[in-house]
Amino acid sequence: MSAASTEHEPSVVTLPAIECAPWCLDGHGHPDAPFPEDQVCRGETVQVPLTRAPLVEVGTDEWEREQLHFYLLRHAGAHMTTVEMYRGDLGETVSLTVDEAQALGEALLEAARRARA
């Protein structure tokens, strides 16, 4: 290409990288995000099969147990990490602070201990 033809090509604008959380799956600052609000740190999704729930179709003739999903999330510029939790593929998300998630986890563990006693 000649120098003249490159003058009319649109320039690619990139965002400066953010500092990712240590658990962020991207880990490189999300510089390819088109908008600052897209520079979101997201952790690995943990899935817990709900063994008493009915099977759900996940593909053509493919069935599995419904699952509870949760992951860590921190929006760009936010100083607070949340734990996002939802059931199934289209379930409503419940957003918990880290303290709320810890209190829920401790309450669930105590309930499980009592049930097994």
C-alpha positions as CSV (number, residue, x, y, z in Angstrom):
1,M,0.0,0.0,0.0
2,S,1.2,3.5,-0.7
3,A,1.5,6.1,2.0
4,A,-1.4,8.0,0.5
5,S,-3.8,5.2,0.9
6,T,-3.0,4.7,4.6
7,E,-4.0,8.3,5.3
8,H,-7.7,7.6,4.7
9,E,-7.9,4.4,6.8
10,P,-9.6,4.9,10.2
11,S,-7.2,4.7,13.1
12,V,-7.8,2.1,15.7
13,V,-8.4,3.7,19.1
14,T,-7.4,1.5,22.1
15,L,-8.1,2.0,25.7
16,P,-5.3,2.1,28.2
17,A,-5.1,-1.1,30.2
18,I,-6.5,-1.3,33.7
19,E,-4.9,-3.1,36.6
20,C,-6.7,-6.5,36.7
21,A,-7.6,-8.3,39.9
22,P,-5.3,-11.2,40.6
23,W,-8.2,-13.7,39.8
24,C,-9.2,-12.0,36.5
25,L,-9.4,-14.4,33.6
26,D,-8.2,-11.7,31.2
27,G,-5.3,-10.5,33.4
28,H,-3.9,-8.1,30.7
29,G,-6.0,-5.1,31.5
30,H,-8.7,-5.5,28.9
31,P,-7.2,-3.1,26.3
32,D,-9.3,-4.6,23.5
33,A,-12.6,-3.5,25.2
34,P,-14.3,-0.8,23.1
35,F,-15.7,1.1,26.1
36,P,-14.3,1.7,29.7
37,E,-17.4,0.0,31.2
38,D,-16.4,-3.2,29.3
39,Q,-13.1,-3.4,31.2
40,V,-14.6,-5.8,33.7
41,C,-12.6,-8.3,35.7
42,R,-14.3,-11.6,35.9
43,G,-13.2,-14.7,37.7
44,E,-13.6,-18.3,36.7
45,T,-17.2,-19.6,37.0
46,V,-17.8,-22.3,39.5
47,Q,-20.7,-24.6,38.8
48,V,-22.5,-26.7,41.4
49,P,-24.9,-29.3,40.0
50,L,-28.3,-29.3,41.7
51,T,-28.9,-33.0,42.1
52,R,-32.5,-32.7,43.1
53,A,-33.4,-30.4,40.2
54,P,-34.9,-31.9,37.0
55,L,-32.7,-32.4,34.0
56,V,-32.5,-29.6,31.5
57,E,-31.8,-29.8,27.8
58,V,-28.5,-28.1,26.9
59,G,-28.3,-29.3,23.3
60,T,-30.0,-31.5,20.8
61,D,-30.7,-34.7,22.8
62,E,-28.2,-33.6,25.4
63,W,-29.5,-33.3,29.0
64,E,-27.8,-32.4,32.3
65,R,-28.6,-31.3,35.8
66,E,-29.5,-27.7,36.3
67,Q,-26.6,-25.9,38.0
68,L,-25.9,-23.0,40.4
69,H,-23.2,-20.8,39.0
70,F,-21.1,-18.1,40.7
71,Y,-18.1,-16.0,39.9
72,L,-16.1,-12.9,41.1
73,L,-16.7,-9.6,39.3
74,R,-15.1,-6.2,39.6
75,H,-16.1,-3.3,37.3
76,A,-13.5,-0.9,36.0
77,G,-12.8,1.8,38.5
78,A,-14.7,0.0,41.2
79,H,-13.0,-0.7,44.6
80,M,-15.4,-3.4,45.5
81,T,-15.5,-7.0,44.2
82,T,-18.9,-8.8,44.2
83,V,-19.8,-12.4,44.0
84,E,-22.4,-13.0,41.2
85,M,-24.6,-16.0,41.6
86,Y,-27.3,-17.4,39.3
87,R,-29.2,-20.6,38.7
88,G,-29.5,-22.2,35.3
89,D,-28.5,-20.5,32.0
90,L,-31.0,-17.6,32.1
91,G,-31.5,-17.3,35.9
92,E,-31.7,-14.0,37.6
93,T,-28.3,-13.0,39.0
94,V,-27.9,-12.2,42.7
95,S,-25.0,-9.9,43.4
96,L,-23.4,-10.3,46.8
97,T,-20.7,-8.3,48.5
98,V,-17.7,-10.3,49.7
99,D,-19.0,-10.0,53.3
100,E,-22.5,-11.2,52.3
101,A,-21.0,-14.1,50.3
102,Q,-18.9,-15.1,53.3
103,A,-21.9,-14.9,55.6
104,L,-23.9,-17.0,53.2
105,G,-21.2,-19.6,52.9
106,E,-20.8,-19.9,56.7
107,A,-24.5,-20.2,57.1
108,L,-24.7,-23.0,54.5
109,L,-21.8,-24.8,56.1
110,E,-23.4,-24.6,59.5
111,A,-26.7,-25.9,58.1
112,A,-24.9,-28.8,56.4
113,R,-23.1,-29.6,59.7
114,R,-26.4,-29.6,61.6
115,A,-28.1,-31.8,59.0
116,R,-25.3,-34.4,59.2
117,A,-25.2,-34.5,63.0
